Amino acid sequence: MTLTKADLVAAVYAQGLLTKAEAADAVERSLDLIKEALGNGEEVLVSGFGKWSVRAKTERRGRNPQTGDPLTLPPRRVVTFRPSRVLKARVQSEEGAPAGQPSLTAPVNAADSADKPKVLRPGYF
C-alpha cells in the first residue's frame, strides 16, 4: 500500500481538530516547507522520523546502455534520507523482525523478566 497525500490529509482530518480544507492546507504547507528548505540546500530534521539532506555528486563517467558508448555524467545534487532510531525500531518491531534477531522489547536476562522489559536500541546489540 502506498501512502498518498490524500491519505495524509484524511488522517489529519480524522483527528477532528481541523476541517478538511484546513487539513489539506496544513499538509500542503508542510510539504512546501520541506521542499523549499531542501531546494536551498538546508537539512530537514523531523524528530522521531528522520533527516533529509542534500548531497552534491561529482561528475562521473558512465556509458550509454543502448550503444555502450562512454559519456560523462554532469555533477548533480541529490536528496538523501536517514531514518531516526525510532523509525528504524518501529520498522523492525517484533512483527516485522526477521527470525533470529532479538526483539526490541525482550528482557535482557531471566532476572529482568519479572520487571518491566528493557528496550534494546538498534545499534547497541
Backbone as a ProteinNet text record, in pm:
[ID]
protein_1_A
[PRIMARY]
MTLTKADLVAAVYAQGLLTKAEAADAVERSLDLIKEALGNGEEVLVSGFGKWSVRAKTERRGRNPQTGDPLTLPPRRVVTFRPSRVLKARVQSEEGAPAGQPSLTAPVNAADSADKPKVLRPGYF
[TERTIARY]
84	0	88.6	50.3	121.7	44	114.4	53.1	59.8	-54.9	-60.1	-84.8	-73.8	-101.3	-246.7	-336.3	-477.8	-496.5	-418.6	-425.3	-377.7	-272.6	-223.3	-329	-392.5	-497.7	-611.3	-651.8	-760.4	-723.7	-597.9	-553.5	-552.3	-508.1	-508.3	-652.2	-738.2	-879.6	-947	-909.6	-970.2	-940.2	-836.5	-805.4	-912.5	-990.2	-1103	-1069.3	-945.6	-906.9	-917.5	-913.9	-915.8	-1025	-1072.3	-1164.3	-1084.3	-1154.9	-1086.1	-998.2	-1047.9	-971.6	-848.3	-864.8	-751.2	-647.9	-694.8	-603.1	-524.3	-592	-524.9	-421.7	-458.7	-366.9	-246.1	-268.6	-158.6	-60.9	-112.9	-26	50.2	-19.3	44.5	153.1	125.6	223.7	344.4	321.2	432.8	525.1	466.1	546.7	618.9	551.6	616.5	736.8	724.1	836.3	955.1	926.7	1033.4	1100.7	1020.5	1076.2	1159.9	1109.8	1180.2	1314.9	1317.6	1441.6	1542.2	1496.7	1587.9	1636.8	1549.8	1589.2	1697.5	1699.2	1802	1926.3	1927.8	2043.9	2047.7	1938.8	1933	1892.3	1921.5	1876.9	1740.9	1659.3	1528.3	1526.9	1509.1	1508.1	1369.1	1307.5	1179.4	1208.9	1208.1	1243.4	1155.2	1218.6	1146.2	1115.2	1149.8	1122.5	1249.8	1320.9	1445.1	1491.2	1597	1656.7	1677.8	1630.2	1657.3	1771.5	1861.2	1968.6	2000	2067.6	2105.5	2254.2	2289.8	2428.9	2470.1	2588.5	2640.3	2718.4	2683.1	2755.2	2843.1	2962.8	3057.4	3030.5	3095.7	3089.3	3146.7	3087.6	3140.4	3125.3	3201.6	3195.9	3082.4	3016	2908.6	2911.5	2807.7	2800.2	2654.6	2634	2501.7	2463.9	2355.5	2321.7	2283.3	2235.5	2196.3	2316.4	2409	2523.9	2651.9	2659.4	2782	2886	2853.6	2947	2969.4	3095.2	3121.8	3072.2	3030.1	2989.6	3017.4	3013	3037.6	2905.2	2872.1	2750.2	2782.1	2702.8	2732.8	2713.5	2774.5	2752.3	2605.6	2556.7	2417.4	2401.3	2285.2	2252	2141.2	2151.9	2050.9	2003.8	1879.7	1823	1844.3	1896.6	1914.3	1829	1788.9	1709	1776.6	1788.7	1844.6	1738.9	1684	1579.1	1634.2	1548.5	1588.2	1587.9	1646.3	1646.5	1505.1	1419.6	1280.9	1211.7	1230.6	1169.6	1228.1	1359	1422.1	1365.6	1350.8	1297.1	1153.1	1076.5	935.5	924.8	1010.7	1009.4	1050.7	1145.6	1194.8	1132.9	1008	940.1	920.4	866.9	851.3	778.6	677.1	600.6	685	770.5	845.6	989.1	1033.6	1173.1	1199.1	1311.4	1346.4	1376.1	1355.9	1381.9	1527.1	1550.6	1687.4	1734.7	1660.6	1700.1	1631.9	1702.5	1642.3	1526.5	1429.7	1315.7	1361.1	1300	1337.6	1288.1	1189.8	1136.3	1160.2	1245.1	1270.9	1355.2	1330.6	1414.1	1557.4	1653.5	1794.1	1835.2	1790.4	1818.4	1696.9	1702.4	1587.1	1550.4	1650.9	1622.8	1538.8	1553.3	1477.7	1336.2	1304.9	1173.8	1061.5	1088.6	985.6	959.4	1062.9	1049.1	995	981.7	940.9	1048	1010.9	1112.4	1194.8	1324.2	1412.2	1403.6	1412.3	1408.1	1551.7	1575.4	1707	1707.8	1801.9	1808.8	1889.4	1845.5	1922.2	2062.4	2160.2	2297.7	2373	2302.7	2369.1	2379.9	2336.5	2347.1	2391.6
-117.9	0	124.4	220.4	346.6	452.6	527.7	637.4	761.2	815.9	931.6	1059.4	1171.4	1299.7	1305	1247.2	1243.5	1161.4	1054	973.8	1054.8	1133.7	1219.6	1321.7	1382.5	1480.8	1414.5	1295.6	1224.3	1190	1151.9	1118.1	1241.1	1354.4	1478.4	1520.7	1510.3	1545.6	1454.7	1327.6	1230.7	1263	1340.2	1379.5	1471.1	1535	1615.8	1758	1800.1	1935.4	2037	1988.4	2077.6	2035	2132.5	2097.9	2029.7	1971.1	1902.2	2000.2	2120.3	2220.7	2265.2	2283.1	2322.1	2209.8	2085.2	1971.1	1962.8	1982.4	1979.4	2091.4	2209.8	2323.3	2298.3	2238.2	2210	2109.2	2003.2	1902.1	1964.1	2038.9	2101.1	2199.2	2280.2	2378.7	2310.2	2201.4	2126.8	2072.3	2014.1	1960.5	2071.7	2186.7	2301.1	2349.7	2355.4	2398.2	2302.2	2173.2	2073.3	2090.4	2104.8	2122.5	2250.1	2356.9	2484.9	2475.5	2414.4	2401	2315.5	2204.6	2118.4	2188.2	2266	2343.2	2444.2	2494.2	2590	2519.7	2387.2	2312.2	2289.6	2319.5	2301	2157.8	2116.1	1985.3	2000.8	1894.9	1894.3	1778.5	1809.7	1709.3	1703.1	1585.5	1562	1462.6	1510.1	1426.1	1301.8	1189.5	1063.9	1003.6	1072.6	1021.2	1008.5	1119.1	1111.5	1247.1	1243.5	1366.7	1357.3	1458.5	1470.9	1569.6	1542.2	1636	1630.9	1734.5	1744.2	1714.3	1626.9	1588.1	1620.2	1675.9	1707.5	1587.8	1545.4	1436.2	1497.2	1445.8	1499.4	1440.1	1498.3	1447.8	1306.7	1218.2	1082.4	1025	918.5	852.5	751.4	739	642.9	590.4	517.8	470.8	466.2	481.4	471.9	323.7	282.8	141.1	80.7	162.8	110.2	86	182.3	171.7	129.3	147.6	115.4	226.4	337	448.6	515.7	547.7	617.9	761.9	814.7	954.7	1005.4	1135.5	1197.3	1248.7	1203.3	1248.3	1374.2	1478.8	1606	1597.5	1690.5	1693.3	1724.1	1674.9	1698	1695	1738.8	1734.7	1633.2	1551.9	1450.8	1465.1	1425.6	1427.8	1290	1287.5	1162.2	1166.4	1048.6	1038.3	941.4	982.2	896.1	880.4	759.5	740.4	750.4	793.3	801.8	662.9	652.8	524.4	480	576.7	545	480.5	537.9	482.6	345.7	331.7	201.4	95.3	130	34.7	-1	95.7	71.4	-21.4	-0.3	-84	-226.3	-240	-372.4	-421.6	-384.3	-428.6	-579.3	-632.3	-776.6	-839.5	-772.8	-829.3	-837.5	-738.9	-735	-781.1	-819.3	-858.7	-995.8	-1008.9	-1138.9	-1239.9	-1366.6	-1472.2	-1468.3	-1491.9	-1493.7	-1359.9	-1253.8	-1122.8	-1099.2	-1033.6	-1010	-912.1	-931.9	-842	-711.7	-601.8	-472.6	-456.6	-536.7	-524.8	-649.8	-739.6	-864.8	-839.1	-912.9	-898.7	-940.3	-869.1	-897.9	-1028.9	-1055.5	-1183.5	-1226.1	-1347.2	-1402.7	-1320.4	-1260.6	-1182	-1058.8	-1007.3	-889.3	-921.3	-1050.8	-1085.8	-1049.2	-1046.7	-1009.9	-860.1	-782.2	-636.8	-600.3	-472.8	-420.4	-456	-503.5	-541.3	-419.5	-441.8	-334	-319.7	-198.8	-173.3	-176.3	-262.1	-270.2	-177.4	-87.6	8.5	-49	-25.5	-74.6	-15.4	-95	-49.2	-73.1	-110.2	-132.2	-280.3	-369.3	-510.7	-583.9
0	0	0	-75.8	-82.9	-6.5	75.6	149.2	61.7	25.4	-62.8	17.1	-52.2	11	58.5	-19.9	19	147.1	161.8	284.2	404.8	386.1	494.3	534.5	434.8	463.2	540	496.3	563.4	707.8	731.7	867.1	957	904.1	982.4	1010.5	910.5	927.4	1029.7	1032.3	1123.8	1270.1	1296.3	1433.7	1491.1	1402.8	1446.4	1487.7	1468.7	1509.7	1396.5	1272.2	1156.5	1059.7	981.2	873.5	763.4	667.5	558.2	479.4	455.2	381.1	461	591.7	676.3	682.6	689.1	692.2	561.8	449.6	318.8	310.1	360.3	358.4	448.5	565.8	658.8	599.4	538.2	475.9	359.6	275.7	159	202.1	302.1	350.1	412.3	485.5	545	436.7	333.6	224.5	148.8	132.1	66.6	146.1	278.5	362.3	349.3	345.3	329.2	194.3	87.8	-47.1	-56.7	3	-0.8	70.5	187.4	263.5	186.6	130.7	55	-71.4	-134.7	-252.3	-221.6	-98	-54.2	-1.5	-6.1	40.6	190.7	260.3	405.2	438.2	561.7	609.8	675.7	668.1	731.9	830	958.1	1063	1125.2	1120.6	1186.7	1297.9	1421.1	1535	1540.1	1564.1	1571.4	1435.7	1327.7	1193.4	1112.3	1092.3	1017.1	968.6	886.3	836.5	686.3	615.3	473.5	457.6	364.4	336.3	186.8	140.3	0.3	-9.6	-102.2	-121.3	-263.9	-279.3	-412.4	-465.9	-585.7	-650.7	-758.9	-770.5	-868.2	-1006.2	-1102.9	-1239.7	-1241.9	-1322.1	-1327.5	-1467.9	-1490.1	-1620	-1618.8	-1731.8	-1747.4	-1889.7	-1926.7	-2064.3	-2107.6	-2236.3	-2295	-2297.1	-2230.6	-2225.2	-2360.2	-2454.7	-2585.1	-2674.9	-2674.9	-2766.7	-2697.3	-2567.2	-2494.9	-2503.3	-2569.8	-2583.5	-2448.7	-2414.8	-2288.5	-2295.6	-2181.9	-2173.7	-2033.7	-2018	-1887.9	-1833.3	-1713.5	-1647	-1566.8	-1580.8	-1513.6	-1362.2	-1289	-1143.6	-1114.9	-1000.8	-965	-813.8	-769.6	-627.4	-608.7	-503.9	-475.5	-330.4	-306.4	-172	-110.6	11.8	84	210.7	257.7	378.4	473.4	598.6	701.8	811	825.6	926	1068	1160.5	1301.3	1362.8	1480.5	1551.4	1584.5	1615.3	1648.3	1528.6	1410.8	1290.6	1257.6	1270.3	1245	1338.6	1466.2	1563.6	1530.6	1485.7	1451.6	1331.5	1232.2	1112.2	1146.4	1238.7	1275.4	1405.8	1429.3	1551.2	1548.1	1653.7	1668.4	1550.9	1496.4	1386.2	1259	1237.6	1113.5	1125.8	1245.6	1264.6	1202.5	1129.7	1073.7	1184.2	1155	1253.3	1295.9	1424.7	1476.3	1527.6	1503.2	1552.6	1686.8	1779.6	1910.6	1902.3	1988.7	1997.9	2063.2	2024.9	2082.4	2225.3	2264.7	2400	2482.4	2434.6	2506.6	2630.2	2740.5	2859.1	2827	2885	2859.4	2924.9	3048	3113.1	3195.1	3249.8	3321	3444.3	3511.5	3631.4	3597.9	3477.1	3437	3392	3371	3317.3	3413.2	3545.4	3641.9	3637.8	3605.8	3597.2	3459.5	3439.3	3310.2	3206.2	3087	2988.3	2945.2	2926.6	2883.1	2732.3	2685.1	2541.6	2490.3	2393.3	2331	2210.9	2206.2	2097.2	1982.1	1858.4	1743.9	1744.8	1708.5	1704.1	1833.1	1940	2068.9	2103.5	2017.1	2043.4	1920.6
[MASK]
+++++++++++++++++++++++++++++++++++++++++++++++++++++++++++++++++++++++++++++++++++++++++++++++++++++++++++++++++++++++++++++

